Amino acid sequence: MGWLAGVRDQILGAPRIRLNLALQGGGSHGAFTWGVLDRLL
């Protein structure tokens, strides 16, 4: 993704949203939570 996503957003005029998250738990719990968030977002 990286810089290419930024170029795509500029071309399409899509607003860019920054999001910071703090995930609770560690190991497999954090990986599961990240997978869910990745699918939702």
ABEGO torsion letter per residue (X at the ends): XEAAAAAAAAAAGBBBBBBBBBBBEBEAAAAAAAAAAAAAX
